Amino acid sequence: MGIFKRVKTIVMADLHELLDKVEDPISLLNQYMRELDEQVDKAKQTLGQQLYLEKRQELLVNETSAVVDKRKRQAELAVEKGEDTIARIALQEKLQQEAKLKLYEDQLAAMKQQTSSLREQIDVLLEKYNELSNKRLVLISRAHAAKAQQQLQAAIASFSTDNAMKGFTRAEDYVQQLEAQASAASYFIPSDPTVNLEIQEAVERELVTLKESK
């Protein structure tokens, strides 16, 4: 490893360590998912291109196979008519096309194998993508819950009941004073004289007696 490459490696390592300390890991999840999105998009494009090439190769195989069949029929007809020269030409072309057909079929088989392997890789990528996407949601939810709990605990820790207790004590004293004043005011309200029915009846009798004696 050259000196400049080693320096670059050391600098990048220090930079990543610094970023790990500065950046919020939760906020970086979106960046990770964007990178995965790009990989998934590239995989889709690669698979699309592979399927296109495979389709073209299948078309080439079919066309070559049709030429082989055609040259075979031409050779058979030429033999039936006794035209050996034409039969030889048709058979020669048939053999050439069969060689091409074998090559094209081998290439198609290789392409299909590549497509199958690519599909498996994409399936693994998509499975990992879905797994990480779900895990991201869980981690974000847990982070929000933890932060909310921290804020609540900080609020509880910073909350003082002294002022509230003093306020309630003052309010209670005030109410007690009101109740005492009300009780004292009712003490000074003159009460109606108690009416004694027996005395009233006696007074009435005395009054009648006085009037009769006149």
C-alpha positions in Angstrom: 0.0 0.0 0.0 1.4 3.4 -1.0 2.0 6.2 1.5 -0.7 8.3 0.0 -3.2 5.5 0.1 -2.4 4.8 3.8 -2.8 8.5 4.6 -6.2 8.5 2.8 -7.3 5.4 4.8 -6.2 7.0 8.1 -8.0 10.3 7.2 -11.2 8.5 6.2 -11.1 6.4 9.3 -10.8 9.5 11.5 -13.5 11.2 9.5 -15.9 8.3 10.0 -15.1 8.2 13.7 -15.8 11.9 14.0 -19.1 11.5 12.1 -20.1 8.6 14.4 -19.6 10.9 17.3 -21.3 14.0 15.8 -24.2 12.5 13.7 -27.3 11.1 15.3 -27.4 7.4 14.2 -31.2 7.5 14.0 -31.1 10.4 11.6 -28.6 8.5 9.4 -31.1 5.6 8.9 -32.8 7.6 6.2 -29.5 7.9 4.3 -29.0 4.2 4.7 -32.4 3.5 3.3 -31.8 5.9 0.4 -28.6 3.9 -0.5 -30.6 0.7 -0.3 -33.2 2.2 -2.6 -30.5 3.0 -5.1 -29.3 -0.6 -4.9 -32.8 -2.0 -5.4 -33.3 0.3 -8.4 -30.0 -0.8 -10.0 -31.0 -4.4 -9.4 -34.3 -3.8 -11.2 -32.5 -2.2 -14.1 -30.0 -5.0 -14.3 -32.7 -7.7 -14.2 -34.7 -5.8 -16.9 -31.6 -5.7 -19.1 -30.9 -9.3 -18.5 -34.4 -10.4 -19.4 -34.3 -8.2 -22.6 -31.0 -9.9 -23.7 -32.5 -13.3 -22.8 -35.5 -12.6 -24.9 -33.4 -11.6 -27.9 -31.3 -14.7 -27.5 -34.5 -16.8 -27.5 -35.6 -15.1 -30.6 -32.2 -15.8 -32.2 -32.5 -19.5 -31.2 -36.0 -19.7 -32.7 -35.0 -18.1 -36.0 -31.9 -20.3 -36.4 -33.9 -23.4 -35.6 -36.4 -22.4 -38.2 -33.6 -22.0 -40.8 -32.3 -25.5 -39.9 -35.7 -27.0 -40.5 -36.1 -25.1 -43.7 -32.7 -26.3 -45.0 -33.6 -29.8 -44.0 -36.8 -29.7 -46.1 -34.9 -28.2 -49.0 -32.4 -31.0 -48.9 -35.1 -33.6 -48.8 -37.0 -32.1 -51.7 -33.7 -31.8 -53.7 -33.0 -35.5 -53.1 -36.5 -36.4 -54.1 -36.0 -34.6 -57.4 -32.5 -36.0 -57.9 -30.8 -32.6 -57.6 -27.8 -33.7 -55.5 -25.9 -30.5 -55.9 -28.8 -28.5 -54.4 -29.2 -31.1 -51.7 -25.4 -30.8 -50.8 -25.7 -27.0 -50.6 -28.8 -27.2 -48.4 -27.2 -29.8 -46.2 -24.1 -27.7 -45.9 -26.1 -24.7 -44.8 -28.1 -26.9 -42.5 -25.0 -28.1 -40.7 -23.7 -24.5 -40.4 -27.0 -23.3 -38.9 -27.0 -26.3 -36.5 -23.6 -25.3 -35.3 -24.9 -21.8 -34.7 -28.0 -23.1 -33.1 -25.9 -25.2 -30.7 -23.9 -22.1 -29.8 -27.0 -19.9 -29.4 -28.7 -22.6 -27.2 -25.6 -22.8 -25.0 -25.5 -19.1 -24.7 -29.2 -19.0 -23.9 -28.8 -21.7 -21.2 -26.0 -19.6 -19.7 -28.1 -16.5 -19.8 -31.0 -18.3 -18.1 -28.6 -19.5 -15.4 -27.4 -15.9 -14.9 -31.0 -14.7 -14.8 -31.8 -17.3 -12.1 -28.8 -16.3 -10.1 -29.6 -12.6 -10.5 -33.2 -13.3 -9.3 -31.9 -15.1 -6.2 -29.6 -12.2 -5.4 -32.4 -9.7 -5.9 -34.7 -11.8 -3.6 -32.0 -11.7 -0.9 -31.6 -7.9 -1.4 -35.4 -7.3 -1.2 -35.6 -9.5 1.9 -32.8 -7.6 3.5 -34.4 -4.3 2.4 -37.8 -5.1 3.9 -36.1 -6.4 7.1 -34.1 -3.2 7.5 -37.1 -1.0 6.5 -39.2 -2.6 9.3 -36.3 -2.4 11.7 -35.8 1.3 10.9 -39.5 2.0 11.8 -39.1 0.1 15.1 -35.9 1.9 16.0 -37.4 5.3 15.2 -40.4 4.5 17.2 -38.3 3.3 20.1 -36.1 6.4 19.9 -39.1 8.7 19.9 -40.5 6.9 22.9 -37.2 7.0 24.7 -36.8 10.8 24.0 -40.3 11.4 25.2 -39.6 9.5 28.4 -36.4 11.4 28.9 -38.2 14.7 28.5 -40.9 13.6 30.9 -38.3 12.5 33.5 -36.5 15.8 33.0 -39.7 17.7 33.6 -40.5 15.7 36.7 -37.0 16.2 38.0 -37.1 19.9 37.5 -40.6 20.3 38.9 -40.7 21.7 42.4 -43.8 21.2 44.6 -42.7 23.9 47.2 -44.5 26.8 45.4 -47.6 24.7 44.8 -47.7 23.6 48.4 -47.3 27.2 49.6 -50.0 28.3 47.3 -52.4 25.7 48.6 -51.5 26.6 52.1 -52.2 30.3 51.5 -55.5 29.4 49.9 -56.5 27.2 52.8 -55.6 30.0 55.3 -57.7 32.4 53.2 -60.7 30.0 53.2 -60.4 29.5 57.0 -60.3 33.3 57.5 -63.5 33.6 55.4 -65.2 30.9 57.4 -64.2 32.6 60.7 -65.4 35.9 59.6 -68.7 34.4 58.5 -69.1 32.7 61.8 -68.3 35.9 63.7 -70.7 37.9 61.7 -73.5 35.5 62.4 -72.9 35.8 66.1 -73.8 39.5 66.1 -77.1 39.1 64.2 -79.9 39.8 66.8 -82.2 36.9 67.2 -86.0 37.2 67.4 -87.3 37.1 71.0 -88.6 33.7 72.0 -92.4 33.7 72.1 -93.8 31.8 75.2 -97.4 30.8 74.4 -98.2 30.1 78.1 -97.2 33.7 79.0 -99.3 35.1 76.2 -102.3 33.2 77.3 -101.8 34.3 80.9 -101.5 37.9 79.7 -104.7 37.6 77.8 -106.5 36.2 80.8 -105.2 39.0 83.0 -106.3 41.5 80.4 -109.9 40.1 80.4 -110.0 40.1 84.2 -108.9 43.8 84.3 -111.6 44.7 81.8 -114.3 42.9 83.7 -113.4 44.5 87.0 -114.0 48.0 85.5 
